Amino acid sequence: MKKIVVTSVFALLLSFHALAQSPAHKIVIQVNTSDTTAWHGVVRNIGNLQTALGPNTSIEVVAHGSGIGLLIDSKTTQKAKIAELAAKGVSFVACENTIRMNKIDKATLLSQSGFVPSGVAEVVLKQEAGWSYLKP
């Protein structure tokens, strides 16, 4: 009986530790527009989210379709801000379907860019995993 209680308490403590270590908030932001005003809004929203929710907030920006320009070095208007946010842990990912369909060389994307097979699927998977959804 004593062993069961000790094991249960240990398991409970591990659960609390895992909760304390995990981000309090997880947000996925979908960008599928070439509107540079929207791009500016995205980086502004991220800064506001980090200020309001704290630095432990997980944020992933998914660029696909017309929004892929946000992550193309020669097209983005947000290069410096993306570098700054990526250094603070914000993830920026590009849709490989969009890259393939538009014959974009991955080398032309910002070095901070990660890749996902499908941008829209990534957004769905994040939402199914409990991430909050934001679209500028």
C-alpha positions as a Python dict, from the first residue, in 0.01 Angstrom:
ca = {
    (1, 'M'): (0, 0, 0),
    (2, 'K'): (281, 238, 95),
    (3, 'K'): (453, 166, -238),
    (4, 'I'): (133, 254, -430),
    (5, 'V'): (100, 587, -245),
    (6, 'V'): (466, 677, -303),
    (7, 'T'): (438, 582, -671),
    (8, 'S'): (117, 785, -709),
    (9, 'V'): (270, 1092, -543),
    (10, 'F'): (580, 1062, -763),
    (11, 'A'): (364, 1036, -1078),
    (12, 'L'): (164, 1339, -968),
    (13, 'L'): (481, 1542, -908),
    (14, 'L'): (612, 1446, -1253),
    (15, 'S'): (283, 1561, -1408),
    (16, 'F'): (302, 1898, -1234),
    (17, 'H'): (665, 1936, -1344),
    (18, 'A'): (571, 1861, -1706),
    (19, 'L'): (289, 2116, -1692),
    (20, 'A'): (522, 2379, -1547),
    (21, 'Q'): (774, 2318, -1824),
    (22, 'S'): (527, 2325, -2113),
    (23, 'P'): (426, 2653, -2273),
    (24, 'A'): (120, 2813, -2119),
    (25, 'H'): (-6, 2921, -2460),
    (26, 'K'): (44, 2775, -2807),
    (27, 'I'): (-57, 2981, -3111),
    (28, 'V'): (-41, 2895, -3480),
    (29, 'I'): (-62, 3189, -3720),
    (30, 'Q'): (-163, 3128, -4083),
    (31, 'V'): (-22, 3361, -4350),
    (32, 'N'): (-155, 3307, -4702),
    (33, 'T'): (-160, 3659, -4839),
    (34, 'S'): (96, 3867, -5027),
    (35, 'D'): (-35, 4180, -4852),
    (36, 'T'): (270, 4335, -4686),
    (37, 'T'): (43, 4526, -4448),
    (38, 'A'): (-82, 4189, -4321),
    (39, 'W'): (278, 4071, -4285),
    (40, 'H'): (354, 4377, -4072),
    (41, 'G'): (44, 4298, -3867),
    (42, 'V'): (164, 3942, -3809),
    (43, 'V'): (495, 4049, -3656),
    (44, 'R'): (322, 4322, -3455),
    (45, 'N'): (67, 4066, -3325),
    (46, 'I'): (348, 3830, -3226),
    (47, 'G'): (520, 4102, -3026),
    (48, 'N'): (191, 4189, -2857),
    (49, 'L'): (123, 3822, -2779),
    (50, 'Q'): (466, 3776, -2624),
    (51, 'T'): (420, 4088, -2414),
    (52, 'A'): (71, 3993, -2297),
    (53, 'L'): (118, 3617, -2253),
    (54, 'G'): (485, 3599, -2162),
    (55, 'P'): (799, 3464, -2325),
    (56, 'N'): (699, 3101, -2257),
    (57, 'T'): (434, 3126, -2531),
    (58, 'S'): (489, 2896, -2830),
    (59, 'I'): (418, 3063, -3163),
    (60, 'E'): (442, 2910, -3510),
    (61, 'V'): (385, 3110, -3829),
    (62, 'V'): (280, 2896, -4125),
    (63, 'A'): (335, 3060, -4465),
    (64, 'H'): (170, 2907, -4771),
    (65, 'G'): (11, 3012, -5099),
    (66, 'S'): (60, 3384, -5160),
    (67, 'G'): (194, 3420, -4806),
    (68, 'I'): (515, 3237, -4892),
    (69, 'G'): (666, 3575, -4987),
    (70, 'L'): (686, 3656, -4616),
    (71, 'L'): (973, 3406, -4595),
    (72, 'I'): (1143, 3475, -4930),
    (73, 'D'): (1455, 3682, -4869),
    (74, 'S'): (1411, 3905, -5175),
    (75, 'K'): (1038, 3964, -5121),
    (76, 'T'): (981, 3998, -4749),
    (77, 'T'): (940, 4337, -4585),
    (78, 'Q'): (990, 4181, -4241),
    (79, 'K'): (1338, 4028, -4260),
    (80, 'A'): (1487, 4198, -3953),
    (81, 'K'): (1177, 4144, -3741),
    (82, 'I'): (1157, 3775, -3839),
    (83, 'A'): (1522, 3729, -3738),
    (84, 'E'): (1452, 3900, -3404),
    (85, 'L'): (1141, 3692, -3336),
    (86, 'A'): (1307, 3366, -3441),
    (87, 'A'): (1588, 3442, -3194),
    (88, 'K'): (1315, 3463, -2927),
    (89, 'G'): (1183, 3118, -3019),
    (90, 'V'): (910, 3197, -3272),
    (91, 'S'): (897, 2931, -3543),
    (92, 'F'): (847, 3027, -3908),
    (93, 'V'): (763, 2744, -4147),
    (94, 'A'): (711, 2734, -4521),
    (95, 'C'): (477, 2501, -4708),
    (96, 'E'): (667, 2256, -4928),
    (97, 'N'): (359, 2216, -5153),
    (98, 'T'): (370, 2590, -5226),
    (99, 'I'): (747, 2579, -5278),
    (100, 'R'): (716, 2289, -5522),
    (101, 'M'): (414, 2430, -5708),
    (102, 'N'): (581, 2771, -5755),
    (103, 'K'): (926, 2623, -5827),
    (104, 'I'): (1085, 2820, -5545),
    (105, 'D'): (1445, 2739, -5457),
    (106, 'K'): (1456, 2670, -5082),
    (107, 'A'): (1789, 2854, -5070),
    (108, 'T'): (1601, 3179, -5142),
    (109, 'L'): (1405, 3153, -4818),
    (110, 'L'): (1517, 3320, -4499),
    (111, 'S'): (1759, 3111, -4296),
    (112, 'Q'): (1509, 3113, -4007),
    (113, 'S'): (1256, 2920, -4219),
    (114, 'G'): (1161, 2567, -4138),
    (115, 'F'): (953, 2350, -4368),
    (116, 'V'): (632, 2152, -4344),
    (117, 'P'): (491, 1921, -4614),
    (118, 'S'): (157, 2106, -4627),
    (119, 'G'): (83, 2446, -4478),
    (120, 'V'): (-291, 2393, -4448),
    (121, 'A'): (-239, 2048, -4295),
    (122, 'E'): (7, 2198, -4045),
    (123, 'V'): (-256, 2450, -3933),
    (124, 'V'): (-515, 2173, -3892),
    (125, 'L'): (-272, 1949, -3701),
    (126, 'K'): (-178, 2231, -3466),
    (127, 'Q'): (-543, 2309, -3397),
    (128, 'E'): (-617, 1942, -3332),
    (129, 'A'): (-326, 1942, -3086),
    (130, 'G'): (-486, 2229, -2894),
    (131, 'W'): (-308, 2528, -3045),
    (132, 'S'): (-503, 2852, -3078),
    (133, 'Y'): (-550, 2979, -3433),
    (134, 'L'): (-484, 3331, -3554),
    (135, 'K'): (-507, 3473, -3903),
    (136, 'P'): (-422, 3838, -3972),
}
